[in-house]
Amino acid sequence: MGAGGASTEGGTSGSFGHCEGCAGIGDEHAGGHAGADTSGAGSGNVEAGAGGELGEGGAGATAGSPAEGGSDGSQAGAPGDGGEPEVPAEPAAVHVETSVSYQTLEGFGAAVGWFENYLLANPHKAEIYDLVFAELGLDILRLRNRYRGDPEGFDPGAAELVEQATASLGRPPRVLLSSWSPPRALKANDREDCSGETACTLAKDENGFVYEAFADWWAESLAAYASIGVVPEWISIQNEPDFIPPSWEGCKFMASETSDYPGYGIALEHVHARLQELESPPKLLGPETLGLHWNKLDVYGPEMDLDLLDGIAHHLYEGNAWEDPDLYIDPMRSAHLLFPDKPKFQTEFSIPGEDAYVETAWLIHNSLVEEHVAAYLHWDLIWQWGDGLVSLESPGSPATWKTEKGYLVRKTYRSVQHYARFTDPGYVRVAAVSTAAALRSTAFLSPEKDRLVVVLVNTDEVPRRAVITWAGVSAKASAVYRTSESEDFEALGALPADKSVLVTPRSLVTVKLDLAK
């Protein structure tokens, strides 16, 4: 998406007020859905095993299907007659089989495309930087390409963000640089913002669409960013090429060239060729479409030379489909099958105006298990009040602040934190199966095999006691964290001897296991 709200293909719209002088910026989502019912949580035939010491994970633990069960399967328990829901007498069994591995993680992250001025001017920004980088566990920082031909002071926010991320994380963040729009001189509508007009696309000259100038601009952009200490590992040549925004930056590219629109595949070829002239060219991700439904990747995929791409990128805007994240499963599986040899990157999604932490975590789970994404990026790391993982109040009006320090950590921050805080690039997703359909489970093993991370998402109102077992590794220490309506990544201590954890209604649980070598 990017800066703002819109409707497309039956979608709805939102509005976020203003940013950097533009009015009516929101976060769009596109309508549509596809039914499905499986994820890596459900119907594996798991036996919990016999307690025992922490190290071995239960002598009798077996995974009925190492290839992971789906999200169908029986749901244990029911709410009681009154008060709090009763915990079912039979615990759910979650088993991790470390010998069965899937994709290698590139990491988790989020974007800063607008409102970084709110962060840079906040008097408490030092603690905000630690929140959005080290405490979150951010691996990938997605930035908007703001280079417009003048390298002097073109993006001071990016330089500070990367510098502060490096200080907080103890290493540089991995940077993805995406273009919302090239400079106005390269646009048919002579401006970077769109207003829903068909001319919001690449300009033409006497030879046709200005692909070479577009490629040159990308090469110049990379040189400009390098001069301020920002060296992207990946670039995406165009954010949401399948969409014309109503009130923010955009540039329409069709999958193949028409009389009205440039072809994304042709533009990709020109940019790739130009970047090969650089000493250390970045990797290319694409096509970064608005969503997965309506066969978006099926349309763009055949028109691209896949050998030029280092990963397939897309977003997840699908109207209100987020209310039932399993509606994404069919298109996610299709994307996995369509590009089996390319890592998949979900590079942008948020639920505008909603702090739907369970649904956000559920979508992350489905992306990991059904599409096998290597990276999941939330849209707005920071945003003005009311959105973002961290909402920022206007630094120019501290007298009107609703908070003491001008910022609020929103619940969706925890959704990302549960996956990102204890994993890193290079971790491998391993098989995790649960006997409870509504209890979604994923697990990640470090490359050194010294840490195993298990994430549980309880998607319904029934609490469960989950018994977690594992095979192929031995644990020497553990730590459990939970987020619920009343808890925010609450540290619960170590797993008890029976390896059980109470997963309260609509809650998230992360179990970190330090392994013996």
VEXDREN-2710 file (C-alpha; in Angstrom, 1 decimal):
% VEXDREN-2710
k/r/px/py/pz
1/MET/0.0/0.0/0.0
2/GLY/2.0/2.8/1.2
3/ALA/0.8/6.1/2.4
4/GLY/-2.9/6.0/2.4
5/GLY/-6.4/4.6/2.0
6/ALA/-8.3/3.6/-1.1
7/SER/-10.7/1.1/-2.4
8/THR/-10.1/-1.2/-5.3
9/GLU/-11.8/-4.2/-6.7
10/GLY/-14.6/-3.9/-4.2
11/GLY/-12.5/-2.9/-1.3
12/THR/-13.1/-0.4/1.5
13/SER/-11.1/2.7/2.4
14/GLY/-9.6/4.4/5.4
15/SER/-8.2/7.8/6.2
16/PHE/-5.2/8.7/8.2
17/GLY/-5.3/12.5/8.1
18/HIS/-2.2/14.1/6.6
19/CYS/1.5/13.4/6.2
20/GLU/4.3/15.6/4.9
21/GLY/1.9/18.1/3.5
22/CYS/-0.4/15.6/1.8
23/ALA/-4.0/15.4/2.8
24/GLY/-6.2/12.3/3.3
25/ILE/-3.6/9.6/3.6
26/GLY/-4.8/6.3/4.8
27/ASP/-4.0/2.6/4.3
28/GLU/-5.9/0.8/1.6
29/HIS/-7.1/-2.7/1.4
30/ALA/-8.6/-4.5/-1.6
31/GLY/-11.7/-6.6/-1.4
32/GLY/-11.9/-10.3/-2.2
33/HIS/-11.4/-13.7/-0.6
34/ALA/-10.7/-17.3/-1.2
35/GLY/-11.8/-20.1/1.1
36/ALA/-9.5/-22.5/2.8
37/ASP/-9.2/-24.4/6.0
38/THR/-5.7/-25.6/6.7
39/SER/-2.6/-24.3/8.4
40/GLY/0.2/-25.9/10.2
41/ALA/-1.7/-26.0/13.4
42/GLY/-4.3/-28.6/13.3
43/SER/-5.0/-32.2/12.7
44/GLY/-1.6/-33.9/13.2
45/ASN/-2.0/-37.0/15.4
46/VAL/0.1/-36.0/18.3
47/GLU/0.7/-37.9/21.5
48/ALA/1.9/-35.7/24.3
49/GLY/4.3/-38.2/25.8
50/ALA/5.2/-38.6/29.4
51/GLY/6.4/-35.4/31.0
52/GLY/9.8/-36.2/32.3
53/GLU/12.8/-33.9/32.4
54/LEU/13.0/-30.7/30.4
55/GLY/15.8/-31.9/28.2
56/GLU/14.3/-34.6/26.1
57/GLY/10.8/-33.1/25.5
58/GLY/8.9/-36.2/26.6
59/ALA/9.8/-39.7/25.9
60/GLY/6.6/-40.7/24.2
61/ALA/6.2/-37.6/22.0
62/THR/5.4/-38.4/18.4
63/ALA/4.3/-36.3/15.5
64/GLY/1.5/-38.1/13.6
65/SER/2.6/-36.3/10.4
66/PRO/6.0/-34.6/10.2
67/ALA/4.8/-32.7/7.2
68/GLU/2.4/-30.8/9.4
69/GLY/-1.3/-31.1/9.8
70/GLY/-3.9/-28.6/8.5
71/SER/-6.0/-26.2/10.4
72/ASP/-9.0/-28.6/10.3
73/GLY/-9.4/-31.0/13.2
74/SER/-11.3/-31.3/16.4
75/GLN/-11.5/-28.4/18.8
76/ALA/-11.3/-29.3/22.5
77/GLY/-13.4/-27.9/25.2
78/ALA/-16.1/-25.3/25.5
79/PRO/-16.8/-22.3/27.7
80/GLY/-18.3/-22.9/31.1
81/ASP/-21.8/-21.9/32.2
82/GLY/-20.7/-18.6/33.6
83/GLY/-17.7/-16.4/34.4
84/GLU/-14.4/-17.3/32.8
85/PRO/-14.3/-20.0/30.1
86/GLU/-13.3/-23.4/31.5
87/VAL/-10.0/-24.9/30.6
88/PRO/-10.6/-28.2/28.9
89/ALA/-9.6/-31.2/31.0
90/GLU/-7.6/-32.7/28.1
91/PRO/-4.6/-30.5/27.3
92/ALA/-3.7/-29.7/23.7
93/ALA/-0.5/-31.4/22.6
94/VAL/2.0/-29.4/20.5
95/HIS/4.9/-31.4/19.2
96/VAL/8.0/-30.0/17.4
97/GLU/9.9/-32.3/15.1
98/THR/13.3/-30.6/14.5
99/SER/14.4/-33.1/11.9
100/VAL/11.6/-31.9/9.5
101/SER/12.6/-28.5/8.1
102/TYR/11.1/-25.9/5.7
103/GLN/12.1/-22.4/4.7
104/THR/15.0/-20.4/6.0
105/LEU/14.1/-17.0/7.5
106/GLU/15.3/-13.8/6.0
107/GLY/13.6/-12.1/8.9
108/PHE/10.7/-10.0/10.3
109/GLY/10.4/-6.3/9.9
110/ALA/8.3/-3.2/9.1
111/ALA/8.4/0.0/7.1
112/VAL/9.0/3.7/7.8
113/GLY/7.5/5.5/4.8
114/TRP/6.0/8.5/6.5
115/PHE/5.8/10.3/9.8
116/GLU/9.5/9.7/10.7
117/ASN/9.6/13.5/11.4
118/TYR/7.3/12.7/14.4
119/LEU/9.9/10.3/15.6
120/LEU/13.0/12.4/14.9
121/ALA/11.5/15.3/16.9
122/ASN/10.2/13.3/19.8
123/PRO/12.2/14.2/23.0
124/HIS/12.0/10.6/24.1
125/LYS/13.1/9.1/20.7
126/ALA/16.0/7.2/22.3
127/GLU/13.6/4.8/24.1
128/ILE/11.4/4.6/21.0
129/TYR/14.3/3.5/18.9
130/ASP/15.1/0.7/21.4
131/LEU/11.4/-0.3/21.3
132/VAL/11.1/-0.5/17.5
133/PHE/14.5/-2.1/17.0
134/ALA/16.0/-4.3/19.7
135/GLU/12.9/-4.9/21.8
136/LEU/10.8/-5.7/18.8
137/GLY/13.6/-7.9/17.3
138/LEU/13.4/-6.2/13.9
139/ASP/15.6/-7.7/11.2
140/ILE/14.4/-5.8/8.0
141/LEU/13.7/-2.1/7.7
142/ARG/11.7/-1.1/4.6
143/LEU/12.2/2.4/3.4
144/ARG/10.5/4.6/0.8
145/ASN/12.8/5.8/-2.0
146/ARG/12.7/9.6/-1.7
147/TYR/15.5/10.5/-4.0
148/ARG/14.4/13.2/-6.5
149/GLY/17.6/14.2/-8.2
150/ASP/19.3/16.3/-5.5
151/PRO/21.5/14.4/-3.1
152/GLU/21.6/17.3/-0.6
153/GLY/19.4/16.5/2.4
154/PHE/17.0/14.4/0.4
155/ASP/16.2/11.8/3.2
156/PRO/17.7/12.7/6.6
157/GLY/15.3/10.4/8.4
158/ALA/16.6/7.3/6.6
159/ALA/20.2/8.1/7.7
160/GLU/19.2/8.5/11.4
161/LEU/16.9/5.5/11.4
162/VAL/19.7/3.2/10.1
163/GLU/22.2/4.7/12.5
164/GLN/19.9/4.2/15.5
165/ALA/18.8/0.8/14.4
166/THR/22.5/-0.3/14.2
167/ALA/23.2/1.1/17.7
168/SER/20.1/-0.6/19.1
169/LEU/20.5/-4.0/17.4
170/GLY/24.3/-4.2/17.6
171/ARG/24.3/-4.7/13.8
172/PRO/23.0/-2.9/10.8
173/PRO/19.4/-3.6/9.9
174/ARG/18.8/-5.3/6.5
175/VAL/17.2/-2.6/4.3
176/LEU/14.6/-3.0/1.6
177/LEU/14.2/0.2/-0.5
178/SER/10.9/0.4/-2.4
179/SER/9.7/3.1/-4.8
180/TRP/6.2/4.5/-4.5
181/SER/6.9/6.9/-7.4
182/PRO/9.8/8.0/-9.5
183/PRO/10.4/11.8/-9.8
184/ARG/7.7/13.9/-11.5
185/ALA/9.9/14.3/-14.6
186/LEU/9.5/10.6/-15.2
187/LYS/5.7/10.6/-14.7
188/ALA/3.0/11.0/-17.4
189/ASN/0.9/13.1/-15.0
190/ASP/3.8/15.4/-14.1
191/ARG/3.6/14.7/-10.4
192/GLU/4.5/12.0/-7.9
193/ASP/1.1/11.8/-6.2
194/CYS/-1.8/10.1/-7.9
195/SER/-5.5/11.2/-7.7
196/GLY/-6.9/8.0/-9.2
197/GLU/-6.1/9.3/-12.7
198/THR/-5.1/6.8/-15.5
199/ALA/-2.1/9.0/-16.3
200/CYS/-0.4/8.2/-13.0
201/THR/2.2/6.1/-14.7
202/LEU/5.6/6.3/-16.4
203/ALA/6.1/9.0/-19.0
204/LYS/6.8/8.5/-22.7
205/ASP/9.2/10.2/-25.1
206/GLU/9.6/9.8/-28.8
207/ASN/10.9/6.2/-28.2
208/GLY/8.1/5.1/-25.9
209/PHE/8.1/4.6/-22.2
210/VAL/11.1/6.0/-20.4
211/TYR/12.5/2.7/-19.1
212/GLU/16.1/3.7/-19.4
213/ALA/15.6/7.0/-17.5
214/PHE/13.7/5.0/-14.8
215/ALA/16.7/2.6/-14.5
216/ASP/19.1/5.5/-14.3
217/TRP/17.1/7.1/-11.6
218/TRP/17.3/3.8/-9.6
219/ALA/21.1/3.7/-10.0
220/GLU/21.4/7.3/-8.9
221/SER/19.2/6.7/-6.0
222/LEU/21.4/3.9/-4.7
223/ALA/24.5/6.2/-5.0
224/ALA/22.7/8.9/-3.1
225/TYR/21.5/6.6/-0.3
226/ALA/25.0/5.1/0.0
227/SER/26.4/8.6/0.5
228/ILE/24.3/9.0/3.7
229/GLY/25.2/5.5/5.0
230/VAL/22.1/3.6/3.8
231/VAL/23.0/0.6/1.6
232/PRO/19.9/-1.5/0.7
233/GLU/20.2/-5.2/0.6
234/TRP/17.1/-5.4/-1.6
235/ILE/15.1/-3.0/-3.8
236/SER/11.6/-3.2/-5.2
237/ILE/11.4/-1.1/-8.3
238/GLN/7.7/-0.2/-7.7
239/ASN/5.4/-0.5/-4.8
240/GLU/2.0/-2.0/-5.9
241/PRO/2.4/-1.5/-9.6
242/ASP/-1.1/-2.9/-10.1
243/PHE/-2.8/0.0/-8.2
244/ILE/-3.4/3.7/-8.8
245/PRO/-3.8/5.5/-5.4
246/PRO/-6.4/8.2/-4.9
247/SER/-4.2/10.6/-2.9
248/TRP/-0.6/9.6/-2.5
249/GLU/2.4/8.5/-4.5
250/GLY/2.1/5.7/-7.1
251/CYS/3.0/4.6/-10.6
252/LYS/1.0/2.1/-12.5
253/PHE/2.8/-0.7/-14.4
254/MET/0.8/-3.5/-16.1
255/ALA/2.3/-7.0/-16.2
256/SER/3.0/-6.5/-19.9
257/GLU/3.2/-3.2/-21.9
258/THR/0.1/-1.7/-23.4
259/SER/-0.5/1.6/-25.2
260/ASP/-1.4/3.3/-21.9
261/TYR/0.9/1.6/-19.4
262/PRO/4.5/0.4/-19.2
263/GLY/5.3/-3.3/-18.7
264/TYR/6.6/-4.3/-15.3
265/GLY/8.7/-7.1/-16.7
266/ILE/10.4/-4.7/-19.2
267/ALA/11.1/-2.1/-16.5
268/LEU/12.6/-4.9/-14.4
269/GLU/14.9/-5.9/-17.2
270/HIS/16.1/-2.3/-17.7
271/VAL/16.7/-1.7/-14.0
272/HIS/18.5/-5.1/-13.6
273/ALA/20.8/-4.3/-16.5
274/ARG/21.6/-0.9/-15.2
275/LEU/22.4/-2.2/-11.7
276/GLN/24.8/-4.8/-13.1
277/GLU/27.1/-1.8/-13.8
278/LEU/27.4/-1.2/-10.1
279/GLU/30.2/-2.7/-8.0
280/SER/27.8/-4.3/-5.5
281/PRO/24.3/-4.3/-6.9
282/PRO/21.4/-4.9/-4.5
283/LYS/19.1/-7.9/-4.8
284/LEU/15.8/-7.4/-6.6
285/LEU/12.3/-8.3/-5.2
286/GLY/9.1/-8.1/-7.1
287/PRO/6.4/-7.5/-8.2
288/GLU/5.2/-6.3/-4.8
289/THR/1.5/-6.4/-5.9
290/LEU/-1.3/-5.1/-3.7
291/GLY/-2.4/-8.6/-2.7
292/LEU/-2.6/-12.3/-3.5
293/HIS/-6.2/-12.6/-4.6
294/TRP/-7.6/-12.2/-8.2
295/ASN/-4.5/-14.2/-9.4
296/LYS/-2.2/-11.1/-9.1
297/LEU/1.0/-13.1/-9.1
298/ASP/-0.3/-15.4/-11.8
299/VAL/-0.8/-12.4/-14.0
300/TYR/2.6/-10.7/-13.3
301/GLY/4.7/-13.8/-12.9
302/PRO/4.8/-15.0/-16.6
303/GLU/5.7/-11.6/-17.8
304/MET/8.8/-11.3/-15.6
305/ASP/12.2/-13.0/-16.1
306/LEU/12.3/-14.7/-12.8
307/ASP/16.1/-15.2/-13.1
308/LEU/16.3/-11.4/-12.4
309/LEU/14.5/-11.6/-9.1
310/ASP/16.0/-12.8/-5.8
311/GLY/12.6/-13.1/-4.2
312/ILE/8.9/-12.9/-4.9
313/ALA/7.3/-10.0/-3.0
314/HIS/3.6/-9.1/-2.5
315/HIS/1.2/-7.5/0.0
316/LEU/-2.0/-8.9/1.6
317/TYR/-4.6/-6.2/1.2
318/GLU/-7.8/-8.0/0.6
319/GLY/-10.7/-5.9/2.0
320/ASN/-12.0/-7.4/5.2
321/ALA/-10.5/-10.8/4.6
322/TRP/-8.2/-10.2/7.6
323/GLU/-11.2/-10.9/9.9
324/ASP/-10.8/-14.6/8.9
325/PRO/-7.2/-15.1/8.1
326/ASP/-7.8/-18.6/6.8
327/LEU/-9.4/-16.9/3.7
328/TYR/-5.9/-16.3/2.6
329/ILE/-4.8/-20.0/2.7
330/ASP/-5.7/-20.9/-0.9
331/PRO/-3.9/-18.0/-2.6
332/MET/-1.0/-18.5/-0.2
333/ARG/-0.6/-22.1/-1.2
334/SER/-0.9/-21.1/-4.9
335/ALA/1.9/-18.6/-4.5
336/HIS/4.1/-21.2/-2.9
337/LEU/3.4/-23.6/-5.7
338/LEU/3.7/-21.0/-8.4
339/PHE/7.3/-20.0/-7.4
340/PRO/8.7/-23.1/-5.6
341/ASP/12.3/-22.1/-6.1
342/LYS/12.1/-18.4/-5.0
343/PRO/12.0/-17.1/-1.5
344/LYS/8.7/-15.3/-0.8
345/PHE/8.5/-12.0/1.0
346/GLN/5.3/-10.5/2.4
347/THR/6.5/-6.9/2.3
348/GLU/3.5/-5.0/3.6
349/PHE/0.3/-5.4/5.5
350/SER/-1.6/-3.8/8.3
351/ILE/-5.2/-3.4/9.4
352/PRO/-5.9/0.3/9.3
353/GLY/-7.5/1.7/12.4
354/GLU/-7.6/-1.7/14.1
355/ASP/-5.4/-3.1/16.8
356/ALA/-6.3/-6.7/15.8
357/TYR/-3.3/-8.4/17.4
358/VAL/-4.6/-12.0/17.2
359/GLU/-5.6/-11.7/13.5
360/THR/-2.2/-10.1/12.7
361/ALA/-0.4/-13.0/14.4
362/TRP/-2.7/-15.4/12.7
363/LEU/-1.8/-13.9/9.3
364/ILE/1.9/-14.1/10.1
365/HIS/1.4/-17.8/11.0
366/ASN/-0.5/-18.6/7.8
367/SER/2.1/-16.8/5.7
368/LEU/4.9/-18.8/7.2
369/VAL/3.1/-22.2/7.1
370/GLU/1.0/-22.0/4.0
371/GLU/3.1/-19.8/1.7
372/HIS/6.4/-20.6/3.3
373/VAL/7.4/-16.9/3.3
374/ALA/11.0/-16.2/4.2
375/ALA/10.2/-12.7/5.4
376/TYR/7.1/-11.0/6.9
377/LEU/7.0/-7.2/7.0
378/HIS/4.3/-5.2/8.8
379/TRP/3.4/-2.0/7.1
380/ASP/3.8/0.9/9.6
381/LEU/6.6/0.5/12.2
382/ILE/5.6/4.0/13.3
383/TRP/2.6/6.2/12.3
384/GLN/0.7/9.1/13.5
385/TRP/-1.7/8.6/16.4
386/GLY/-4.1/5.7/15.9
387/ASP/-2.0/3.4/13.8
388/GLY/1.5/1.9/13.5
389/LEU/3.1/-0.6/15.7
390/VAL/4.1/2.4/17.7
391/SER/1.7/5.4/17.4
392/LEU/3.3/8.8/17.6
393/GLU/1.7/12.1/18.8
394/SER/2.6/15.3/17.1
395/PRO/5.8/16.6/18.6
396/GLY/4.8/20.1/17.9
397/SER/1.8/19.9/20.3
398/PRO/2.9/18.3/23.5
399/ALA/0.2/20.1/25.5
400/THR/-2.4/18.0/23.6
401/TRP/-0.7/14.6/24.1
402/LYS/-2.8/11.8/25.4
403/THR/0.4/10.0/26.7
404/GLU/3.2/11.1/28.9
405/LYS/5.9/10.8/26.3
406/GLY/4.0/11.2/23.0
407/TYR/3.9/7.6/21.9
408/LEU/1.9/4.4/22.5
409/VAL/3.0/0.8/21.9
410/ARG/0.0/-0.8/20.2
411/LYS/-1.2/-4.4/20.6
412/THR/-0.1/-5.3/17.1
413/TYR/3.5/-4.6/18.1
414/ARG/3.2/-7.7/20.2
415/SER/2.0/-9.7/17.2
416/VAL/5.3/-9.1/15.4
417/GLN/7.4/-9.3/18.6
418/HIS/6.2/-12.8/19.4
419/TYR/7.8/-14.0/16.1
420/ALA/10.7/-11.6/15.8
421/ARG/12.1/-11.1/19.3
422/PHE/14.0/-14.4/19.6
423/THR/14.5/-15.4/15.9
424/ASP/17.1/-14.0/13.5
425/PRO/17.8/-14.4/9.8
426/GLY/19.1/-17.9/9.1
427/TYR/16.7/-19.6/11.5
428/VAL/14.8/-22.5/9.9
429/ARG/11.2/-23.2/10.3
430/VAL/10.7/-26.8/11.6
431/ALA/7.6/-28.9/11.9
432/ALA/5.2/-28.1/14.6
433/VAL/1.8/-29.8/15.0
434/SER/-1.1/-29.2/17.4
435/THR/-4.0/-31.4/18.4
436/ALA/-6.3/-28.3/18.8
437/ALA/-7.4/-26.8/15.5
438/ALA/-7.7/-23.3/16.9
439/LEU/-4.2/-23.4/18.4
440/ARG/-1.8/-22.5/15.7
441/SER/1.8/-23.5/16.2
442/THR/5.1/-22.6/14.4
443/ALA/8.7/-23.4/15.5
444/PHE/12.1/-22.1/14.4
445/LEU/15.5/-23.6/15.0
446/SER/18.7/-21.5/15.0
447/PRO/21.5/-22.4/12.5
448/GLU/23.8/-23.3/15.4
449/LYS/21.0/-25.5/16.9
450/ASP/21.4/-23.7/20.2
451/ARG/17.9/-22.2/20.3
452/LEU/14.4/-23.4/19.5
453/VAL/11.5/-20.9/19.4
454/VAL/7.9/-22.0/19.5
455/VAL/5.0/-19.6/18.8
456/LEU/1.4/-20.4/19.6
457/VAL/-1.7/-18.4/18.5
458/ASN/-5.0/-19.2/20.2
459/THR/-7.5/-18.0/17.7
460/ASP/-10.7/-18.5/19.7
461/GLU/-12.3/-17.8/23.0
462/VAL/-11.5/-21.2/24.6
463/PRO/-8.5/-21.3/26.9
464/ARG/-6.2/-24.3/26.6
465/ARG/-3.4/-25.8/28.5
466/ALA/-0.8/-26.8/25.9
467/VAL/1.8/-29.5/26.5
468/ILE/4.8/-28.7/24.4
469/THR/7.2/-31.5/23.4
470/TRP/10.1/-31.7/21.0
471/ALA/12.3/-34.3/19.4
472/GLY/15.9/-34.2/18.0
473/VAL/17.2/-31.6/20.5
474/SER/17.7/-31.3/24.3
475/ALA/16.7/-28.1/26.2
476/LYS/18.8/-26.8/29.1
477/ALA/16.7/-23.6/29.8
478/SER/13.4/-22.1/28.8
479/ALA/11.4/-18.9/29.0
480/VAL/7.7/-18.3/28.3
481/TYR/6.0/-15.0/27.2
482/ARG/2.3/-14.3/26.7
483/THR/0.2/-11.6/25.2
484/SER/-3.6/-11.4/25.9
485/GLU/-6.2/-8.7/26.3
486/SER/-4.6/-7.9/29.7
487/GLU/-0.9/-8.9/29.1
488/ASP/1.8/-7.5/26.8
489/PHE/4.6/-10.0/26.2
490/GLU/4.3/-10.9/29.8
491/ALA/7.3/-13.0/31.1
492/LEU/5.8/-16.1/32.7
493/GLY/9.1/-17.7/33.7
494/ALA/10.4/-21.1/32.7
495/LEU/8.3/-24.1/31.4
496/PRO/7.3/-26.3/34.4
497/ALA/8.4/-29.9/34.6
498/ASP/5.3/-31.0/32.7
499/LYS/6.1/-28.6/29.9
500/SER/2.7/-27.1/29.9
501/VAL/1.6/-23.5/29.4
502/LEU/-1.8/-21.9/29.8
503/VAL/-2.8/-20.4/26.5
504/THR/-5.6/-18.0/27.5
505/PRO/-8.5/-17.0/25.1
506/ARG/-7.3/-15.1/22.1
507/SER/-3.7/-15.0/23.2
508/LEU/-0.2/-15.4/21.8
509/VAL/2.6/-17.4/23.5
510/THR/6.2/-17.6/22.7
511/VAL/8.4/-20.3/24.3
512/LYS/12.2/-19.8/23.9
513/LEU/14.2/-22.9/24.5
514/ASP/18.0/-22.7/25.0
515/LEU/19.4/-26.0/23.7
516/ALA/22.3/-28.1/24.9
517/LYS/24.8/-28.9/22.2
END
